[in-house]
Amino acid sequence: MAHIEFIDQTLRDGQQSLWGMRMRAGMALPACPLIDRTGYRVVDCTGSSIFEVLIKYCRENPWEGLDRMIAAMPRSRVRAGMRSNACVTFAITPDAVMDLWVRRLCAHGIRSFWIYDVLFNIDKMHRLARVAKEAGAEVAGAINFSSSPVHTDEYYGARAAELSASPDVDTLLIYDTAGCLRPERVGSLVAQVRANGRGKPIELHSHNVTGLSTWTYLEAIRHGVTILHTAARPLANGPSMPSTEIMLRNIALDGHTHGIDEALLGQVSAHFEAIARTYGLRVGVPNEFDLSAYAHQIPGGMTGTLRNQLAQHGMADRLDDVLDETAVVRKELGYPGMMTPFSQLVGVSAVMNIVTGKRWSVIPDEVIQYALGYYGTTVAPVEPHVMERIEAAPRYREIKASPPENPSLEEVRRRNGNVADDDELLLRAVVPIHDIEAMRAAGPLRLDFPTLSSPEADFARELMRIANSRYVQVASAELSVELSR
């Protein structure tokens, strides 16, 4: 029997996977005091990609929203996540800016970080861990799981040894974003991580893409994992993690204990279900088992992006072809782990190969940067025939001659108008200034997100879903509804 601790992912990866990071602070705040009292080891809350989406698409100040949520959870250790060498998407961010991100997040109340690097630039991960520890935060060093001929248990054991060598890394986090860690593999993987992890606790984060992550979690517990990542049921399952509710039931049936106040879970789930219903957001449901997920390893939330890209070219029926092509592209590029930025890099290349009908006729700049080692050393070499196409690309010589800069913080500040406020500087490092200005022009942080539930509201929502016209009017003796876009 083991005592299992939980890290709540409702506010961060649950909404990232299901709502595309569109959870506004006002949507979360009514549930934050409940989450705060539930008994989680850590509450994961934010990351720089969420900052980008909130600014660009929600026109919301992420610093202000973060402050409100942290203030509403005074008992909780709140976590942020970051890639070791970048803030958002494909960009490579100067070390000085990454260090400042850690320090400013700590200044706003973050007391836990998970730090990852798909290509395991261990020196950068250790440096950020040291900065976090100096600012009073704990650190989870992420071991990003991927399945391939080169991603062996021994490979991950070696990474665990390197990560755990730093006294600033407190826990080791096995992070399975594609949900491809099978129950039968988890025992040998965890054994290698434990054998090389210097006794540090192990966390497990697995997206329930194939519906097997709950089973994987139980197997992991049997092999010594004591910290699980879950989310409230409306923001769990599908491309997200298993629900807290089902894992509490499962570990109890397996004879394990926990410190979660189950009475509060229903209230949290009811709140987010009402938010989803009112504002047309997705509620997580378990996926059917699909064996192809273990081949392409596309993170669940990314499938919709690929479908949209194909639809723009009138090729929405080619999704299965793109998923098959993704597996081939990943192999040709040396099996990069399917997590930001490489899942997008592989997926976009696969789409272009299908859309153009001529493989590798279009080489994105980021593929060139990857092949040149700008993101780090590839796990396996790029296949020779693909490397030849990359080296023949029109932009190859220019990109090779201009490796990413690593300017000092003073130089970064100068390039951004000598802005004195570090929070503002970091926003400018994430998004263009015109998006920041548009965010501020949108007005103060919106806190009121009423949840409507009535037959009339449900009728209006259904009209909004199915109507294609810019104006719709429906009238009867009992009800009149007008909708316009």
C-alpha positions in Angstrom: 0.0 0.0 0.0 1.3 3.5 -0.9 0.2 7.0 -0.1 -0.5 8.8 -3.4 -0.2 12.5 -3.9 -1.9 14.4 -6.7 -1.0 17.4 -8.9 -4.0 19.2 -10.2 -3.9 20.0 -14.0 -7.4 21.5 -14.3 -6.2 25.1 -14.6 -3.2 24.3 -16.9 -2.9 21.2 -19.0 -6.5 20.2 -18.7 -7.7 23.5 -20.2 -4.7 23.6 -22.6 -5.6 20.2 -24.0 -9.4 20.7 -24.3 -9.9 24.5 -24.4 -6.8 25.5 -26.4 -5.6 27.6 -23.4 -8.7 29.9 -23.6 -9.6 29.6 -19.9 -9.9 33.1 -18.6 -9.0 34.0 -15.0 -12.6 35.0 -14.4 -13.7 31.5 -15.5 -11.4 29.8 -13.0 -11.6 32.1 -10.0 -14.9 30.7 -8.5 -13.3 27.3 -8.4 -9.9 28.3 -7.1 -10.8 28.4 -3.3 -12.3 24.9 -3.7 -9.2 23.6 -5.5 -7.1 25.3 -2.8 -8.8 23.3 0.0 -8.8 19.9 -1.9 -5.4 18.8 -0.7 -3.3 18.7 -3.9 0.5 18.5 -3.5 0.8 21.1 -6.3 -1.7 23.1 -8.5 -0.3 23.6 -12.0 -1.5 26.9 -13.3 0.4 28.6 -16.1 3.1 28.7 -18.7 4.4 31.2 -21.3 2.2 29.7 -24.1 -0.8 30.4 -22.0 0.4 34.0 -21.6 0.6 34.2 -25.4 -2.9 32.9 -26.0 -4.4 35.1 -23.3 -2.9 38.2 -24.8 -3.4 37.5 -28.5 -6.8 35.8 -28.5 -8.5 36.6 -25.2 -7.1 40.2 -24.8 -6.5 39.5 -21.1 -3.5 40.5 -19.0 -2.0 37.2 -17.9 0.0 38.8 -15.1 -3.2 40.2 -13.5 -5.1 37.0 -14.0 -2.3 35.0 -12.4 -2.1 37.3 -9.4 -5.9 36.9 -8.9 -5.7 33.1 -9.1 -2.7 32.7 -6.8 -4.3 35.1 -4.2 -7.4 32.8 -4.3 -5.3 29.7 -3.5 -3.2 30.8 -0.5 -2.7 27.3 0.9 -1.5 25.8 -2.4 2.0 25.5 -4.0 1.3 26.8 -7.5 3.3 25.6 -10.5 4.4 27.0 -13.8 6.0 25.2 -16.7 8.7 26.1 -19.2 10.8 24.7 -22.0 14.5 25.2 -21.2 15.4 27.2 -24.2 12.2 28.9 -25.4 9.1 30.8 -24.3 6.6 29.9 -27.1 6.3 27.7 -30.2 9.4 27.4 -32.4 11.3 30.4 -31.1 14.6 30.0 -29.3 14.7 32.5 -26.4 17.9 34.0 -24.9 19.0 32.5 -21.6 18.8 35.8 -19.9 15.1 36.1 -20.7 14.4 32.5 -19.6 16.1 33.2 -16.2 14.0 36.4 -15.9 10.8 34.4 -16.5 11.6 32.2 -13.6 12.4 35.1 -11.3 9.3 37.1 -12.2 7.0 34.1 -11.9 8.4 33.5 -8.4 7.9 37.2 -7.6 4.2 36.7 -8.5 3.9 33.7 -6.1 4.8 30.7 -8.2 6.6 28.2 -5.9 7.0 25.2 -8.2 8.2 24.6 -11.8 8.4 21.8 -14.2 11.2 22.3 -16.6 11.4 20.3 -19.9 13.5 20.0 -23.0 12.6 17.3 -25.5 16.2 17.1 -26.7 17.5 17.1 -23.1 19.8 20.2 -23.0 20.6 19.2 -19.4 22.9 22.2 -18.8 20.0 24.6 -19.6 17.6 22.6 -17.4 20.0 22.7 -14.5 20.6 26.4 -14.9 16.9 27.2 -14.7 16.5 24.8 -11.8 19.2 26.7 -9.9 17.5 30.1 -10.7 14.2 28.7 -9.4 15.7 27.3 -6.3 17.4 30.6 -5.5 14.0 32.3 -5.8 12.4 29.9 -3.3 10.7 27.4 -5.7 10.9 23.6 -6.0 11.7 22.0 -9.4 10.4 18.9 -11.3 12.9 17.9 -14.0 10.9 16.5 -16.9 11.7 13.2 -18.7 9.7 13.6 -21.8 8.6 10.1 -22.8 8.4 9.1 -26.5 8.3 5.6 -28.1 10.9 4.8 -30.8 13.7 2.4 -31.4 16.1 4.9 -29.8 14.0 5.9 -26.8 14.9 2.8 -24.7 14.6 2.4 -21.0 18.3 2.7 -20.7 18.2 6.0 -22.6 15.7 7.4 -20.1 17.7 6.0 -17.2 20.7 7.9 -18.4 18.6 11.1 -18.6 17.3 10.5 -15.1 20.9 10.2 -13.9 21.9 13.5 -15.6 18.8 15.4 -14.3 19.0 14.1 -10.7 22.6 15.0 -10.4 21.6 18.6 -9.7 20.6 19.3 -6.1 18.2 21.9 -7.4 16.0 19.2 -9.0 13.5 17.9 -6.4 11.4 15.4 -8.3 11.6 13.6 -11.7 8.6 13.9 -13.9 7.9 11.3 -16.5 5.8 13.3 -19.0 3.9 11.4 -21.7 2.1 14.0 -23.8 1.0 11.6 -26.5 -0.3 9.0 -24.1 1.9 6.3 -25.7 3.4 4.9 -22.5 1.7 1.5 -22.3 0.9 -0.3 -19.0 3.3 -3.1 -20.0 6.2 -0.7 -20.5 5.8 1.5 -17.4 7.4 -1.0 -15.0 10.7 -1.3 -16.9 10.8 2.5 -17.5 10.1 3.4 -13.9 12.7 0.8 -12.8 15.4 2.6 -14.8 14.4 6.1 -13.6 14.3 4.9 -10.0 17.7 3.2 -10.3 19.3 6.3 -11.7 17.2 9.0 -9.9 19.1 9.2 -6.6 16.0 8.5 -4.6 14.1 11.5 -5.8 10.3 11.1 -5.9 8.8 10.3 -9.3 5.8 12.1 -10.9 3.8 10.7 -13.8 1.8 12.8 -16.3 0.1 10.9 -19.1 -2.5 12.1 -21.5 -5.4 9.6 -21.8 -5.4 9.6 -25.6 -6.0 5.9 -26.0 -7.9 5.5 -22.8 -5.1 3.4 -21.1 -3.5 6.1 -18.9 -5.6 5.2 -15.9 -4.2 1.6 -16.1 -0.7 3.0 -16.7 -1.0 5.1 -13.6 -1.9 2.0 -11.5 1.0 0.0 -12.9 3.3 3.0 -12.1 2.2 3.0 -8.5 3.0 -0.7 -8.2 6.6 0.2 -9.3 7.2 3.1 -7.0 5.6 6.2 -8.5 3.8 8.2 -5.8 2.7 11.5 -7.5 0.0 11.5 -10.3 -1.2 14.3 -12.5 -5.0 14.5 -13.0 -7.7 17.0 -13.8 -11.3 17.7 -12.8 -13.6 15.4 -14.8 -14.9 18.1 -17.3 -11.3 18.9 -18.2 -9.9 15.4 -18.1 -9.8 12.5 -20.6 -9.5 12.5 -24.4 -6.4 14.6 -25.1 -6.2 15.5 -21.4 -5.1 13.4 -18.4 -7.3 10.9 -16.4 -9.8 12.5 -14.0 -9.0 12.9 -10.4 -12.3 11.3 -9.6 -11.6 8.0 -11.3 -8.0 7.8 -10.0 -9.2 8.2 -6.5 -11.6 5.4 -6.9 -9.0 3.2 -8.6 -6.3 3.7 -6.0 -8.8 3.1 -3.2 -9.8 -0.2 -4.9 -6.1 -1.1 -5.2 -5.6 -0.5 -1.4 -3.7 2.9 -1.6 -4.4 6.1 0.4 -4.5 9.8 -0.5 -5.1 13.1 1.2 -7.8 14.5 -1.2 -11.1 15.9 0.1 -13.4 14.2 -2.3 -16.4 16.2 -1.2 -15.0 19.3 -3.0 -14.4 17.5 -6.3 -18.0 17.6 -7.4 -18.3 21.3 -6.8 -15.2 22.0 -8.9 -16.4 19.8 -11.7 -19.9 21.3 -11.7 -18.5 24.7 -12.0 -16.3 23.9 -15.0 -19.1 21.9 -16.7 -21.3 24.9 -16.4 -18.6 27.2 -17.8 -18.1 24.8 -20.8 -21.8 24.5 -21.4 -22.4 28.3 -21.3 -19.5 29.3 -23.4 -19.4 26.5 -25.9 -16.2 24.9 -24.7 -15.3 21.2 -25.0 -15.9 18.7 -22.2 -13.5 15.8 -22.0 -14.7 12.3 -22.8 -12.7 9.1 -23.0 -11.4 8.2 -26.5 -11.9 4.9 -28.2 -8.7 2.9 -28.3 -6.9 3.6 -31.6 -3.7 1.7 -32.2 -2.4 4.3 -34.7 -1.8 6.7 -31.9 1.3 4.7 -31.0 2.7 5.2 -34.5 2.2 8.9 -35.1 2.2 9.9 -31.4 0.5 13.2 -32.2 -0.6 14.9 -28.9 -4.4 14.6 -28.7 -5.1 18.3 -28.8 -3.1 18.7 -32.0 -5.3 16.5 -34.2 -7.8 19.3 -34.5 -5.1 21.7 -35.7 -4.0 19.3 -38.4 -7.7 18.8 -39.4 -8.1 22.6 -39.7 -4.9 23.0 -41.8 -6.2 20.3 -44.2 -9.6 21.9 -44.4 -8.0 25.2 -45.5 -6.7 23.3 -48.6 -10.0 21.5 -49.2 -8.4 18.2 -48.1 -10.2 17.5 -44.8 -10.7 13.9 -45.8 -6.9 13.3 -45.8 -6.4 13.3 -42.0 -5.6 9.6 -41.9 -3.0 10.1 -44.6 -1.4 12.9 -42.6 -1.2 10.8 -39.5 0.5 8.0 -41.4 2.9 10.5 -43.0 3.6 12.0 -39.5 5.0 8.6 -38.4 7.3 8.5 -41.5 8.5 12.1 -41.1 9.3 11.6 -37.4 11.4 8.6 -38.3 13.2 10.5 -41.1 14.0 13.4 -38.7 15.6 11.1 -36.2 12.6 10.4 -33.9 12.2 13.8 -32.1 9.9 13.5 -29.1 6.3 14.6 -30.0 6.0 17.6 -27.8 6.3 21.3 -28.4 8.0 22.4 -30.6 8.8 19.1 -32.4 5.2 17.7 -32.6 4.3 20.9 -34.5 7.4 20.7 -36.6 6.8 17.1 -37.6 3.0 17.6 -38.1 3.4 20.7 -40.3 6.0 18.9 -42.5 3.6 16.0 -42.8 0.8 18.3 -43.9 3.0 20.0 -46.5 4.1 16.7 -47.9 0.4 15.6 -48.3 -0.9 19.0 -49.6 1.9 19.5 -52.2 1.9 15.8 -53.2 5.7 16.0 -53.4 7.6 14.9 -50.2 10.0 17.5 -48.7 9.4 20.0 -51.5 8.7 22.6 -48.8 11.2 22.8 -46.0 10.2 25.1 -43.1 12.9 27.2 -41.5 12.4 25.4 -38.2 13.2 22.0 -39.8 16.5 23.5 -41.0 17.2 24.9 -37.5 16.5 21.5 -36.0 18.8 19.7 -38.5 21.5 22.2 -37.8 21.3 21.4 -34.1 20.0 24.8 -33.0 17.5 23.2 -30.7 20.0 20.7 -29.3 21.5 17.3 -30.4 19.0 15.1 -32.2 18.3 11.8 -30.6 19.1 10.0 -33.8 20.6 11.4 -37.1 18.4 12.9 -39.7 18.1 10.3 -42.5 20.6 11.1 -45.4 18.1 11.6 -48.2 16.1 14.1 -46.1 19.3 15.8 -45.0 20.2 16.3 -48.6 16.8 17.9 -49.3 17.3 20.2 -46.2 20.8 21.3 -47.3 19.4 22.1 -50.8 16.6 24.3 -49.4 16.8 27.9 -50.5 17.1 29.2 -46.9 19.6 26.6 -45.7 22.8 28.7 -46.2 21.3 31.8 -44.7 20.0 30.0 -41.6 23.3 28.2 -41.2 25.2 31.5 -41.3 22.9 33.0 -38.6 22.6 30.8 -35.5 20.3 32.0 -32.7 21.7 34.9 -30.7 22.0 34.8 -26.9 22.1 38.5 -25.9 22.4 39.8 -22.4 19.3 41.0 -20.5 20.6 44.6 -21.0 20.7 44.1 -24.8 17.2 42.5 -24.8 15.9 45.5 -22.8 17.5 47.9 -25.3 15.9 46.1 -28.3 12.6 46.5 -26.6 12.7 50.2 -26.1 14.6 50.2 -22.8 11.4 49.2 -21.0 12.1 49.3 -17.3 9.3 47.0 -16.0 10.4 43.4 -16.2 6.8 42.1 -16.5 6.3 44.3 -19.5 9.6 43.2 -21.0 8.6 39.5 -20.7 5.2 40.2 -22.4 7.1 41.8 -25.3 9.3 38.7 -25.4 6.2 36.6 -25.9 4.0 38.5 -28.4 4.3 41.5 -30.7 3.7 45.0 -29.2 0.5 45.5 -31.2 -1.1 42.5 -29.5 -0.1 43.9 -26.1 -1.6 47.3 -27.0 -4.8 45.6 -28.2 -5.0 43.7 -24.9 -4.8 46.9 -23.0 -7.3 48.6 -25.2 -9.8 45.8 -24.4 -10.1 47.1 -20.9 -9.7 45.7 -17.4 -9.7 42.0 -16.5 -13.1 40.5 -17.0 -14.2 38.7 -13.8 -17.9 38.1 -14.4 -18.6 34.9 -16.4 -22.1 34.0 -15.4 -23.2 30.4 -16.1 -26.6 30.1 -17.7 -28.7 27.0 -17.5 -32.3 26.9 -18.7 -34.2 25.4 -21.7 -34.1 28.8 -23.3 -30.4 29.2 -22.9 -29.8 25.7 -24.2 -32.0 26.5 -27.3 -30.0 29.7 -28.0 -26.7 27.8 -27.7 -27.9 25.1 -30.1 -28.9 27.9 -32.6 -25.5 29.4 -32.3 -23.9 26.0 -33.0 -25.9 25.2 -36.1 -26.6 28.6 -37.7 -24.5 29.6 -40.7 -26.1 32.9 -41.3 -24.9 36.2 -39.9 -28.4 36.9 -38.5 -31.0 34.5 -37.1 -34.4 35.3 -35.6 -36.7 32.8 -34.1 -40.0 33.8 -32.5 -42.9 32.0 -30.9 -45.6 32.8 -28.4 -43.3 32.0 -25.5 -39.9 32.9 -26.8 -38.1 35.3 -29.1 -34.4 34.9 -29.9 -32.2 37.0 -32.1 -28.6 36.1 -32.9 -26.1 38.1 -35.0 -22.4 37.8 -35.8 
